[in-house]
Amino acid sequence: MNKETKIIGVTGSNGKTTTVTLIYTLLKEAGHSVYLGGNIGTPLTQFVDEIKKDDILVLEISDHQLCDMYDFKTNISVLTNIYEEVHLDFHDSFERYVEMKRRIFNHHTKENIAILNKENKYSMDLVSSIPSLKLYFSKRETVADIFIKENAIYNQQGKIIDIESILLKGEHNLENSMAAILVAKQFSVSNEVIRKVLTTFSGVEHRIEFVRNKKGVAYYNDSKSTNNKATEIALQSFATPVLLIMGGLNRNIPFDELKESMKQVKKVLCYGETKEQIKEFCVRNGIDCFVFENLEEATKKASCDAEEGDTVLLSPACASWDQYKSFEDRGAEFKRIVNAL
């Protein structure tokens, strides 16, 4: 790979895959030669020899990968957010997890760019320790490089797009979109291209992915939600009554932080290693809950109980490894079951 190739790295507790895919799509639509890889599924080694001087490389980088990165350096690094209780089964402590995320800015100078979430406390705690040129996105603060105002996304030059025009739903996807726009603007991508992409981009597989509508019931696959925060974000994306399918690998992390997000949840259908723990949480909080051995049983029960206008949402809040090789396998199984109803 040519040393002059521009490298964009994206990490964070949530939103990485959607953000890198949006960045890739925006740059490609604008006519740039761009490659997408890393944790999103395509190993860099598969195409590293093809990358030329004027190409752009967009990489999703997990905290697991950052553990082994010492000499690696990006031109632009995006930190979508940092949340507690994510991958603490892998790291010794939350402080260790944050330190791994900090590595996305390794070897940065003031010539390199750091894109940060101004509303995320732990991201902002890193600001003083990195020398990069810092650009900020915010849903609420207009003292940022890109922000929400009057139900639209603005930067300091003016309005870019009305929120109602954006196909991706949910406040978290507004953050992902703003981070991607900030990157695109470093390559002079026009507002016209940004609007074209954001009005047609429907999201990434297994991330609040619409599966089908059957008898007035909408089914969504959010298998990528492997922690409480991701499931909380998914629940906040719906105004309809939700039948929530949860469960998976037991990391001994309590579900109490989901309580405030469960207000529109009609019932929980749980399975896997965490099923009894989820049941206990639901009983404690007055939420109807049904326990099953596997995803198929839970999905079929949700289909039987759902009424017109309801949403059946697979958003497990747990890793998949108790019964599946990956969250992708779990999501594919859910879609197979739903499409066979």
N, C-alpha and C positions, 0 to 999 in steps of 0.2 A: 504494500500500500504506500502511495506517495506521501511524504511527510507534510506536504502542503494541503492535503485533503482536510476539509473542515469536518470536525467531529462534534456532534450534538449528543450529550448524554442525559438521560432522564431517569430519576429515581424518586422514591417516595413510598409512604405506607400504602396509599391508594391512588388510583388514577394514572399509573404509569403507562399501561398499555393503550388506553384511550388517547392519552396525550401524545405518545410517540406516533401512533397511527395517524392522528390529526396532523402532526408536524409533517410527516412523510407525504400525506395526501396534499396538503397545502403547497409544499415545495414542488412536488411532481406536477400539480396542476399549473403552477407558475412557470413550468418549463425547465426546471433544474434536473440534473442527473443526480438521483438520490437513491441510496440503499437503506434498507430497514433491517435491523437484526438485533442480536443480543438475547435477552430473556424472553422476547416475544415469540421465539420459536426457531429462528434461522441463525445457526451459529456463525459468528463472524468468519471463522476459518473457511466456510464454504465459498465465500466470494471475495476474501481479502485481496487475492492476487488480481482481481478484475478492477479494483478501485483506482481511479486515475486522479491526477492533480486537481481538476476542477469539479470532482464529484463531492457530494455531501453524504456523510454517514450518520444515520440516526440510530441510536442504540438505547434500548430499554435495559437498565442495569439494576439488578436486585441487590439487597444488602448482603446476601450470600455471596454474590459475585464480587462485591466490593471488598469483602474480607481478604481476597487474594490479589487485589490491585494496588500496586505500589508505584510503578513508573507510568502508568496510564494517565493521560491528560486529555481533556476536552477543550474545544474552543468555546462552547456554550454548554453550561450545565443547568438543568432544571430540577428543582426539588419541589415536587407537588405539595407535599405535606409530611409531617411526622406525627404519629399517634402512639400513645402508650398501648401496652398489651398486644403488640404485634411482633411475632417471631421471638418472644421472650423464652420460648422453649429451646431456641437455637443459640441465643446469646446469653452470656452470664448475667447481664443486667440491662436495664433500659439505657443506662449511660453508654454501655458498649454498643448497643444498637444505634444510638444517635451518632456515636463516633464513626461507625461504619458508613452511615449516610453522609457524613461530612466528607468522606473520601471522594465523593463525586466532584469536589472542588480541588482535588489534589493538584499541586504544582501550578495553580492559577496565579496569574499576575493581573495587574490592572488592565491589561490588554484583553483579558478573557471576560466572559459574561456569566453572571449568576442570576438566574430567574427564580424568584422566591415568592411564596404565598404570605402576603402581609398580615393576614388574619390568623396564621397558624403559629402559635406561641413557640413551639420547639424549633420551627424553621427560623423564626426571627432571632432566637437565641444564638444562632450560628453566625449572624451577620458580622459581628465585630471580629470574628476570628478568620475571615476569609478576605483576601485582598482584591477580589474580582470587582469589576464594574457591576453594580447591583441594579437589577430591574425588578419592579414589584407588580403583582396583580392582586386585586382586591374586589370582593363583591360589594363592599360598603364604603370604603374610604376613597374619596376622589383624589387624595394626595398619594397617588400611585401612578405608575406608568400606563396601566390599563385598568379599567374599573367599570362598575355598573352605575348608570345614572339614567333616570327617566325611562326605566324599563328597556334600556339598550346598553350595548357595550361601547365604551368610548376609550380612546387614548388621548394624549395631550393635544393631538391635532384635530380631534373632533369625533363625531359618531362614526362607528364602523358598521354595526348591524343591530336591528331590533331583536330583542330576545325571543319574541313570539315567532320570528322567522327561523330560529334555530331548531333543527329537527331533533337533536339530542335533548332529552328532558332531564331535569333535576339540577339543583344548585351546584352539586359537585361537578357536573359537566360544564357549567358556566366557568368554573375555575379551570378545568382542563382546557376549555376552548381559549380562555384568555392567555394561559401559559403558552399554548401552541401559536397563538397570534403574535405574541411577543417574539417568539423565535422567528416566525415567518417574516416579521418586519425587519429583522436584521439582514434579511436577504431581499429586501425591497419588494416583497409580495404586496400586490395592490389590494385595496378594499373590495374591488369587484371579484377578484379570485377568492378572497376570504368569504364573501357572501355566497358565492357559488358553491363552495365546499360545505359551509356550515348549514346551508339550506337543503343539502342532499345527503350528508353523511349520517348514516343511521346507527352507527355504533360498532362495537367490537363483539365478536361471538363470546357468549358466556358472561357478558357484562350488561345486566338488565336488558337482555336480548328478547325481543318479542318473538314468540313461537307461533301462536295461532289464537284465533277467537273462535270459541265453540259455544253455541247457544247463548251468546251474550256474555260469556266468561272469557277474560283475557288471561293467557298463560305467558309468564316471563321466566326466562332462564338466567339466573344470576349466580351460576355455580362458582364464579371467580371470587365471590364474597367469602373469604376464608377466615374472617375475623369480625368481631362485634361492630367495629366502626364501619366496615364496608356494608354490612347488613343494615345498620342504622341509616346510612346514606341511601341505600336502595329503598327502604321503607318511606323515607322522606320524599321520594320521587312520585308517590302515588297518593291521590286524593280519594280513591275508591276503597271500599272494604277489601281487606286482604286476607286470604288463607295462606299462611306462611309455612313453608316446608323447610325444616332446619335439621341439622345433625351432621355427625361425622367424627373425625378423630378427636379423642379427648386429650386436650393439652392442659387440663386442670385450670382453665381460665373461666371465672364466673361470668354469667350472662346479665348481671344486674344493670349494666350500663345501657342495655337495650330497652329498659322499662319505659322511658319517656317516648320512645319511637313506636311503641306497640299500640297506640291509642286506636288506630283504625284496623287493627288485626282482629278479625272475628274469631279465629282459632289458629292454633299452632299444631302442625302435624310433624312429629319428630321421629328420627330413626338413628341407627348407628351407635357408636360407643358413648356418645353424649346424651342419648335419649332420656335416661333417668334424671340426669342433671338438668336438662331442659324442662322436663316435666315438673321437677321440684321448683324451678324458677317460675313457671307458669302458675302453679297452684298457689305459690306465695303471693303472686300479684293478681290473682283473680282472672286469669286468662284461660279459656277453654283449651285443653291440650289432649292430643291422642298420640299414643306411642305405637310404633311399628318396627318391624325388623329391618325393613329395607325401603329404598326410595320408591320402588314400584308400588308397594302397598300404600305408602303415604300419598302418592300422587293420585292413585285411583280413588282413595277415600276423599281427597280434596275435590276431585271432579264430581263425585256423587253429592257432596255437600254444598258445592258452590251454587250460587243463584245468579240470575242475570244482573249484570252490573258489577259483579265481584272480580277480583284479580287473584289468580293462583300464582304465587311467587316462590320459586326455589331460590332462597338466599340463605345458605346453610350456616354462616357464621363459624364454620369449622373447616379445617383441612379435610381432604377427601380420602386420605391414605388408609383409613380403616377398611374401606370396601372397594376403593378404586385406585388406579395407578396415578391419576391426576384429576384436577378439577375439570379438565377438558373431557375426560372419559365420563365423569359424573354428569356434566352438562349434556353430552351427547346422548346418554342414557335417558335423561329426563325428556329431551326432545323426542326421542323414539317413543317413549311411553305416551307423551301428550299427543303426538301425531297419530298414534294407533287407537286413541280413545274412540 
